[in-house]
Amino acid sequence: MTFAGATALITGAGSGIGQAIARAFAHAGASVLVADVEAAAGEETVRLIVAEGGRGVFRRVDVTEAQDVQTMIQDCIERFGRLDILCNNAGVGVAAKCHETREEDLDRILATNVRGTFLGCKYAISVFLDQGGGIIINTASVAGLVGVRDRAAYCASKAAIVGLTKSLAVDYARDNIRVNAICPGTVETPWVARINAHLGDYETIREQMNARQLLGRMGTPEEIAAAALYLASPEASFVHGSCFIIDGGLTAM
């Protein structure tokens, strides 16, 4: 797939799935704005993109802040002349049952995952309406479709992203704005290791996470990135309002 001449903006692109998506779009020819709250991580993603022959720039953004998000969108247009693809990927989570979840953690998860995705869509859609179309890909999760043990707040936030994606698909279908969500299963990323760190020996936990996929392993960030490329491509022109499940068979059981 080629995205030569297109501009893609990916939030949470400093590591894991977001970094893989940013690198994949750059490799396919797109100009990429790498957005992350962690400057060092975002700049490392840009370094990798440039080393691989791609074009990318970094912008620090806190997706929970409306002004930050609005300025990020404006900066992307000023740098590249347009915005074609928005991937709302920034997200956080904690491993805890409902009664164990601190209220401040719930607020942080909902602010980043739900408010951040909503704000990204809000300000990108205004641009897409003016320019005649665009593509939005939201990173949800199978945790937004089925219950996952010890992830009460995270499941709630990802279910909200699924609902938001479908609502946007209904509202903007006739405006040439395609909106879809990616729903990964368990993907082996630094983030997954981090939120499970307090539950015990990570190697034991890792094997348990491998086992819950029918394929017997976790996914890779690159496999999720490949789905993002497809959803943004002309080949997916009839895919709209979809929750694209990539989970190694986890939800088939």
C-alpha positions in Angstrom: 0.0 0.0 0.0 1.3 3.5 -0.8 0.4 6.7 1.0 2.7 9.0 -0.9 1.4 12.6 -0.6 -0.8 11.8 2.4 -0.4 13.1 6.0 -1.0 10.9 9.0 -1.2 12.0 12.6 -0.8 9.4 15.3 -1.2 10.0 19.0 0.5 7.9 21.6 3.2 7.2 19.0 6.1 7.1 21.3 6.1 3.4 21.8 4.2 0.1 21.2 1.3 0.1 18.8 1.4 3.8 18.2 5.1 3.7 17.2 4.5 0.8 14.9 1.6 2.6 13.2 3.7 5.8 12.7 6.6 3.8 11.3 4.2 1.8 9.0 2.6 4.9 7.5 6.0 6.6 7.0 7.4 3.4 5.4 4.4 3.5 3.0 5.2 7.1 2.0 3.1 9.3 4.3 4.3 12.3 6.1 3.8 11.6 9.8 3.2 13.8 12.8 4.2 11.8 15.8 2.3 13.0 18.9 3.0 11.8 22.4 3.0 13.3 25.9 6.5 11.9 26.5 9.0 14.0 24.4 11.9 11.5 24.5 9.7 8.6 23.4 8.2 10.6 20.5 11.5 11.9 19.4 12.9 8.4 19.3 10.0 7.3 17.0 10.9 10.2 14.7 14.5 9.2 14.8 13.5 5.6 13.7 11.3 7.0 10.9 14.0 9.2 9.5 16.6 6.4 9.8 14.3 4.2 7.7 14.0 6.9 5.0 10.6 8.3 6.0 9.4 11.8 6.9 8.2 12.5 10.4 8.1 15.3 13.0 7.3 15.2 16.7 4.9 17.3 18.7 4.3 16.9 22.4 0.6 16.8 23.2 -1.6 16.1 26.2 -4.7 14.6 24.6 -6.8 15.4 27.6 -6.3 19.2 27.0 -8.6 20.6 24.3 -6.2 23.5 23.4 -3.3 21.0 23.1 -5.3 18.9 20.7 -6.6 21.8 18.6 -3.1 23.2 18.3 -1.7 19.8 17.4 -4.2 19.6 14.5 -3.4 23.1 13.3 0.4 22.4 13.6 0.0 19.3 11.4 -1.7 21.4 8.7 0.9 24.2 8.9 3.7 21.7 8.6 2.3 19.4 5.9 -0.5 21.4 4.2 -3.3 19.0 5.1 -4.4 16.2 7.4 -5.6 12.9 5.8 -5.5 10.3 8.5 -5.9 10.6 12.2 -5.1 7.7 14.4 -6.3 8.3 18.0 -4.1 5.8 19.7 -3.0 7.4 23.0 -4.3 5.4 26.0 -3.6 4.4 29.5 -4.9 1.7 31.9 -4.5 0.0 35.3 -4.8 -3.6 36.3 -7.5 -3.6 39.0 -11.0 -4.8 39.7 -13.8 -2.2 40.2 -13.6 -2.0 44.0 -9.8 -1.8 43.8 -9.6 1.0 41.3 -8.7 4.4 42.7 -11.0 7.2 41.6 -8.0 9.2 40.4 -7.0 6.3 38.1 -10.5 6.1 36.7 -10.5 9.8 36.0 -7.1 9.5 34.3 -8.2 6.6 32.1 -11.4 8.2 31.0 -9.7 11.5 30.4 -7.0 10.0 28.2 -8.8 7.2 26.5 -12.3 8.7 26.0 -11.9 12.5 26.2 -8.6 12.3 24.3 -10.2 10.3 21.5 -13.3 12.6 21.4 -11.2 15.7 21.2 -9.0 14.3 18.4 -12.1 13.4 16.4 -13.8 16.8 17.2 -10.9 18.9 15.8 -10.0 16.6 13.0 -13.6 16.4 11.7 -13.7 20.2 11.4 -10.7 20.0 9.1 -12.1 17.1 7.2 -15.4 18.8 6.6 -13.6 21.8 5.1 -11.2 19.8 2.9 -13.9 17.3 1.7 -13.1 14.2 3.7 -10.6 12.2 5.8 -10.0 9.0 7.7 -10.2 8.4 11.5 -8.9 5.2 13.1 -9.6 4.9 16.8 -7.7 2.4 18.9 -10.3 0.6 21.0 -9.7 -2.9 22.3 -11.4 -6.3 22.6 -11.8 -5.0 26.2 -14.4 -2.7 24.8 -16.4 -5.7 23.4 -16.0 -8.4 26.1 -15.2 -8.4 29.8 -11.5 -8.7 30.7 -10.4 -9.7 34.2 -8.9 -6.9 36.4 -9.6 -4.2 33.8 -12.9 -2.6 34.9 -12.0 1.1 34.2 -10.1 0.2 31.0 -13.0 -1.9 29.7 -15.4 1.0 30.3 -13.1 3.4 28.5 -12.7 1.2 25.4 -16.4 0.4 25.2 -16.9 4.2 25.1 -14.5 4.4 22.1 -16.4 1.7 20.3 -19.7 3.6 20.8 -18.1 6.9 19.8 -16.7 5.3 16.6 -20.1 4.0 15.6 -21.8 7.3 16.3 -19.3 9.2 14.2 -19.7 6.8 11.4 -23.5 7.5 11.4 -23.0 11.2 11.6 -20.4 11.7 8.9 -20.8 8.9 6.4 -22.2 11.4 3.7 -19.2 13.8 4.3 -16.6 11.4 3.0 -15.2 10.9 6.5 -14.6 7.2 7.2 -14.4 6.2 10.8 -13.4 2.8 12.2 -11.9 1.3 15.3 -9.2 -1.2 15.8 -9.8 -3.7 18.6 -6.6 -5.5 19.4 -6.4 -8.4 21.7 -3.4 -8.8 24.0 -0.4 -7.2 22.3 3.2 -7.5 23.6 4.2 -4.0 24.3 6.1 -2.1 27.0 2.7 -0.8 28.2 1.3 -4.3 28.8 4.4 -5.2 30.8 4.1 -2.0 32.8 0.5 -2.3 33.9 1.0 -5.9 34.9 4.2 -5.3 36.8 2.6 -5.3 40.3 0.7 -8.6 39.7 3.8 -10.8 40.2 6.5 -12.4 38.0 6.0 -11.0 34.6 7.3 -14.1 32.8 4.6 -16.1 34.5 2.0 -13.5 33.6 3.3 -13.3 30.1 2.7 -17.0 29.6 -0.8 -16.7 31.0 -1.5 -13.8 28.5 -0.1 -15.9 25.7 -2.3 -18.8 26.6 -5.6 -16.9 26.5 -5.3 -16.3 22.7 -6.3 -19.4 20.6 -3.1 -19.0 18.7 -1.1 -19.3 21.9 0.7 -16.0 21.7 0.2 -12.3 22.0 0.0 -10.1 19.0 2.8 -7.8 17.8 2.5 -4.0 17.3 3.4 -4.5 13.7 0.3 -6.7 13.1 -1.9 -4.0 14.5 -0.2 -1.4 12.4 -0.9 -3.5 9.3 -4.6 -3.3 10.1 -4.4 0.5 10.4 -2.8 0.7 7.0 -5.6 -1.3 5.5 -8.3 0.7 7.1 -6.8 3.9 5.8 -6.3 2.5 2.3 -8.6 2.8 -0.8 -9.0 -1.0 -0.5 -11.1 -0.4 2.6 -13.3 2.2 1.1 -16.4 0.2 2.0 -15.3 -0.3 5.6 -17.1 2.2 7.8 -18.2 2.1 11.4 -16.4 -1.2 11.9 -14.7 -2.6 15.0 -11.8 -4.4 13.4 -10.9 -7.3 15.8 -7.3 -8.5 15.8 -7.0 -10.8 18.8 -5.6 -14.2 17.9 -9.0 -15.8 18.5 -9.5 -14.4 22.1 -13.1 -13.4 21.4 -14.0 -16.5 19.5 -14.2 -18.5 22.7 
